[in-house]
Amino acid sequence: MECEFKCKVLEAIFEPEGGFLGGPIKVSCDIKVKPCYHLIIEQCGTRHITITADEEVSVFELNSILTKVERLLMIFYGYFVPLKELKFLQSSIFTDKQLVSPARNLKYRIFLPTKSLDYI
């Protein structure tokens, strides 16, 4: 029987190749759905996004929120910033070390237009 990976926190670091992002900027907000999600975006050279849920949720749910937020940021900035690191933390079932595998798998599934052949 397989068990779904669940945790409360997602941390992502985005870093442009051969450059850096502006800042310092720190923005936080709450996404008030059940469960409530707390979003913190910090940027100073690199972009750190932390999403914390009030209760444990699927890593896919946390990743879905990250993807939507990052798409909006990429539209507003006008360019895509590569994901350097993705972590899932604070699970009552799994250790942080056990959560490395789903993080690695999701990181490599993210579409990045700058890696496509016809990107100029």
TARARA-V934243 format. One record per run of one state. SS is the DSSP state (H for helix, E for strand, C for the rest). FROM is the first residue (numbers start at 1). LEN is the number of residues. If there is no record, write none. Layout:
ss: {SS SS}
from: {FROM FROM}
len: {LEN LEN}
This chain:
ss: {C E C E C E C E H C E C H C H C}
from: {1 6 15 21 32 37 46 47 59 78 83 90 100 110 113 116}
len: {5 9 6 11 5 9 1 12 19 5 7 10 10 3 3 5}
